[in-house]
Amino acid sequence: MLRKRLRNNCKAVDMTKPPTLREVAERAGVSVSTVSRVMNDRPGIGAETRAHVLDIARELQFVPNAAAQNLATKRTRNIGLITYKWPVSPRFTASSLDSVGINEACQNARYHLLTTLVDEQAMNKALQLPMVREKRVDGLILAGPAIKPSFILELYNSGLPIVLLDNRLRGTDIDCVLHENEAGTYRLTQHLITEHQHETIVFLSGPDTWLSSQERMAGYSRALAEASLEPHIIYMPDTTVETGMEAMQTALAEVPDLTAVVGVNDAVAIGAVRTGKANGRVVPEDIAIVGFDNIGWADLHDPPLTTVHAFGEEMGCQAAQRLFNLIETDSNQEHIRLRLRVGTKLVIRRSCGCQEQ
């Protein structure tokens, strides 16, 4: 049947110009919509017809026109990544690995990634962001606990598909991908208690409104409660090397007999080590100090930092894949919200008092 249609549609194609979707359809003896579905790997086309169209496309050296496809689907094939713009000196975080995972997923799915930073002022005008106002993106990934709920909800209510990364809202159920924060910090704190017999352990926490701070503090508190130990928590307005240094100074003043410190992240732990050394406290001989994230500096630090490895690249990849699904799912289908936890791994180095494993 296909061969018969092909003989009846042997219209000459000008090979000096790139072939069009219509020319492929005419040569194959099928409709333009059929070719479009085949080239976009959509269901509803028989195996024989699909193979035939692909053969013709290869013969004509047809390359799908992305702009035309986007016009037909009313999609840009761009997604946006929004992170917080920190007003202080460089932070040492795992967020770059998140963006690596997102970018890799975009390349595999033929999407483009646009990134932007927002400060406190920009978060008061969510719909004025150029990528949103000018409709440059099909969906957004909002990364980090510093992204304000009001900003998230304004974008969510605009109708754009949204996935949260390392954040979630309490009252509104939005798709999110999260670290295994509580379990990771629980194992880390338990290691200090069971393997090194520490009894006075301080937790240096970020803002109590941040999800990561809340969950990591919960893991720390659970480990201490099981050992019948008293918690000591110091809150910081941010989680940088500088705030870690300041918080450690406070810890030494308020809990002078402390023997161990759990930093809410590696940047804070590195700051704590610096302040400890400045006060004549040797790590780990006098004070054990541990962190969370396993950033690039962790194993290069002196001493190398015991920490929790957070799989940032996998986090980013999973967030992007979920966003693609939201963008490409028929709006009439039921939307089942997804809350995904990506596991962590305890990484033992010398800052806790162990020899490196």
N, C-alpha and C positions, 0 to 999 in steps of 0.2 A: 504493500500500500504506500509506504514511504517512498520507495523507488519510483512508483508511478507519479506521485505528486512532484517529485524532484524533476522528472523528465518534462512535466508540464510547466515547470517554473524555472527553466534554465536561462533566465535573463542574464545578460552580460553584466559583469561587475567591473567597474573601473579600478584596476589594481594599483593605480598611481595615487589613489586617495584612501585614507583609512576607511574600511567598510563600516557601515552603520548597522544598527540593530535590525532595521527594516530589511536591509539587503541580506542579512543572514537568514531572516525569516522567509524571504522570498526564495532564496536558494534552497532552503530546507523544506519548503512547502508547508510551513506552519505559521501560526499567528505571531505577531510581535510579542504579545503577552506570554506566549509559550516560551519564546527565546529568553525573555526577561526572567521568567521563573527558573529556567535552567541555569542561566548565568549567575543568578543569585542564590542557587542551591535551595530553591523553595520546593516544598512537597507538591503533590498533585499531578506530576508528570510521569508517564510510564517509562520503564527502563529503556525500552527500544527507542522511543522518541528522544529521550534525554541523550542517549549515546549518539544518535543521529545528529542532533543539533550540535553537540560538542565536536563531532567530526567535521561538520561544515564550518564551525567557528575556527577550528584549527586550520582548516584548508584555506580560509580567507584571512587568516592571521588577525582575527577580530580581537580587539582589546576593549572591554567594557569602558564606557565613558563615565567616569565617576560623577562628573557634574550633572550629566543627564540622569543618572540613576538617582542622585540626590534630589533633583527637581521632581522626578516622578514619585518618590517616596516622601517628599517634603522633609527630608533629613539632611543634616549637614555632615554626618559621620564624624563629628567632633564631639569629644566630651571634655568637661572642664574639671580641673583639680584645684580646689581652693584650700589654702592653708593660712595659718595666722602669721602675721608679720611681727616678729619679736622686736621690741624697741631697744634691746640691749646688745651687747657684744655677741659674737657668734655662739650659737648653742651647739652642743654635741649630742645629737639625737639619732634615732634609727629611721627618721622620716624619709631620708634619701633612699633607703631600701624600699619603702612603700612606693615611692614614685618610680623606681626601677621596675617593680612588679607591674604597676599600672601601665607603664610605657610598653613593656614587653607584651602584655595582653592586648593592648591597642594595635600593635604591629601585627599580631597574629590574627586579629579580627578585622583588620583593615579600617580601623578608626584612627583619628588624629587626636593628640592630647594637647589641650591648651591649659596653661597654669597661671594662677594669679595669687597674690598675697593680699590679705585684708588686715587692716588695723581696726582699732576701736571705732574710729569715725566711719570707715567703710561699712562696718557691720550694722550701722544704723540706717543704711540705704542699700539694702540687698538688691533690690530690683534695678538700681542704677549702675550696677557693675556692667561694664561694656559687653562682656560675653553673654550676659543675660538680657540686657536692654536691646542689643542688636541681634539677638536670637542666633548667636554663632554656635551654640552647642545643643546637643540632643538630650543631655543629662549631666549631672554633677556628682562628683565625689567631694565631700566635705571632710577634711582630715584634721584630727587632733581635738583634744578636750577643751582647748581655748576658744573654739568656735561657739558663739553664744546661741542659746536656744531660740531667742527671738529672731536672729538672723536665719537660722535653719528653718524655722516655721514660715517665715516670709517667702523663702524660696520654695519650700514644699507646697505652700498654698497657691503658688503661681502655676502649678501643674507640671513643672519639670520633674522627670524621674530623678530621684536622689538616693544616694547610698552614703551612709556615715561610716567613717573609718576611725577607729579608736575613740568612739564617742557614741552616745545614744541619749534619747530623751526619756524622761520619766513618764510623762503623760501622753505622749503621742508615739504611736508605734510606727517607726520608720526603719527600713532595711538598714542593717549595720553589720560591720565586721569588726570583731574585738579581739584583743589579746586575752589570754588566759591569766588575767592579772592576779586574782586572788590566790589561785592554786600555785602560781609561780612564786609569789612572795611568801606564801605559807611554807613551801619546801625550802626556800632560802633561809627563812628565819629558824625553822626547825633544825636546819643544818648547824646553825650557830649554837643552838641549845643542846642538841644531842651529841654532836661531834666535838664541840669545843667548850661545853659546859658554861656558856655565858648566861648570866642571870640579870644583868642590867643592860638592856638593849634599847637604844633610842631609834625611833623612826622619824626620818626627815621627810615630811609630806609636802606635796604641792597644795594648791588651794582646795579647801574641802568641798567646793562645788564641782571639781573636775572628777569625772568618772574614774579615770585611771588612779587618781589619788585615793578615792573612796575604796576602790576594790583592792588596791595593794595594801592599804592600811588595814582592811578587813582580814587579809591573809596573815599579816604581821600579828594582829590582835588575836586571831584564832590560835596561832602557834603559842603565843605567850599564855593565853588562857588555859590551854591544855597542860602547860607546865606550871600553872599556878604562879605566874610571874606578873609583875606590875608593868603595864605599858607606859611608855614615855613618848609623846608625840609632839613634834614641833612643826607648825605650819609655815609655809613660805608663799609669797605672792606669785612665784614663778619657779621653774625648775631648771636653773642654769648652774654653771660652775660658781658664779658669783653669789647666788642666793644660797648655794650649798655651803660656801665658805662662811657666810653670815650665820646660817642656821647652826652650823657646827660650833661656832663661837658661843651662841646661845646655849647649845646643849652642854658644853663644857662648864658653863656658868651655873646652869640650873640642875644638871645631873653630874656633879663632879666625879662620882664613882663609876661612871659608865665604862663598860668594857667592850661594847660593840655598837655599831651603827648600821642601820639599813637605810640606804638612800632610795627615794622613790624612783630615781633613774640613775644612770651612770654619770651624767653630768654633775648631779648633786653629790654623788659619792666621791667623784674626783675633787670637787671643791672641799668636801669634808676631810679628805686626806691632806690637802694643802694646809688647811687650818690646824689639823692635828699636828703636822710637822712643825708649823710655826709656833706652836705651844709646847714643843718638846715631847710630843707623844709619838712614839714610833709605831708604824703600822706594818705588820699585825701584832708585834710583840706587846704593845701597850693597849692598842685598840684595834679590833677587827672592823673593817669597813667593807660593805658589799653594796652592789647596785642592781639595776634592772635595765635591760635592752641589749647588752653586749655590743655596744658601738665599736667602731674601728679602733678607737683609742684604748679600749679596755685591756687588751693583752699587751699593749705597748707601754702602759703606765708603769710607774715604779711606786709600789709593787704592782704587778699585774692584778687586775680586778676580778674578784669572784663576783659573778653576776647571773642573771637569768637571761638566756638567749630568747629574744622575741623574733619570730620569723617574719620580719617586715616585708620582704619581697613577696612571700606567699600571701600576706595580708592584702597588699596592693593588688595582686593578681586576682584574688577572690572578690575584692570590692569591684574591680573593673568588670569581671565576668558577670557579676550580679547586675551591674548597671546596664550592660549590653542586653541582658535578658529583659529587664524592665522596658528598655527602649523598643525592643523588637517584638514584645508580646502584644497581641491584639488587645486593645483597650476594653473590649467587651468581656475578656476572660477575667475570672476571679483572681485577684491579686493576693497571694498568700505571703505575708510578711516573713522575712528571713532575718534571724539573728544568729550569726555564725561566730564561733569561738575558734581561734587558731592556737594550738598548743604551744607550750614553752619548754625549755630545757635548762636545767641547772648546769652552770659551767664553773668548775672549781679551779681557782688559781690561788695565788699566794696571799691576797689581802685578807682572807679569812683565817689564815694560820695554817692552811694545808700546803702541802707540796702540790704543784700543778699535776693534774691528771692527763 
